[in-house]
Amino acid sequence: MGSVFRFDTLDSTNTKAISLAREGVSEAAVVAKTQTGGRGRLGKSFDSPEGGLYLSVLTDRLTPGADVLALTPAAALAARRSILRTYGLACQIKYPNDLLLDGKKICGILCESLSEGEKFSAVIGAGINVCTDVPQPDDAPEYPPGSLKDFCEKAGDPASLQELESILIEELTSLIDAFAAGCRLDEAEYRRHCINCPETIVPFS
């Protein structure tokens, strides 16, 4: 992975990563302490208070097509492994891109891409509620937001964010390396951890 760009506040790490791609950056990671316009799939917003990990990785080593669609479930597996390695917590996956603990949404994934001329760039974004006080919605969603600190004492230590960040960048870089080398989504692993896995994982809508 290329340089790591760090910010106190961004509207969205994905938006910044796409901007870097337009500036000619090939690979990078973007990290923000907070986001003012964090978003998820299907136009949903993602609350991003301080104490969470908001991170996007950018690469131009992939090609458009079905493999890029598989980035979302593959990134969910990468984020799951990162949380397990850092905190010893085993999340479940809600298809295709959310991580759950005890029915609480802990992490969301958003993958986007940019095509300009012959250049294609992909962005993998992840938002993880680590030691955040997550606002609760007025309605009663099936999977309300939660925070890792509610399940693990270590997650209440802000210093653990740096460890999780390093491991997540490592896992996402390994994912990009594997896809660039022609590997595919490990559907067997995904199905083991997904609570609502459909018959066909990719493509999804």
Secondary structure, 3 states (H helix, E strand, C coil): CCEEEEEEEECCHHHHHHHHHHCCCCCEEEEEEEECCCECHHHCECCCCCCCEEEEEEECCCCCCHHHHCHHHHHHHHHHHHHHHHHCCCCEEECCCEEEECCEEEEEEEEEEEEECCEEEEEEEEEECCCCCCCCCCCCCCCCECCHHHCCHHHHCCCHHHHHHHHHHHHHHHHHHHHHCCCCCCHHHHHHHECCCCCCCCCCC
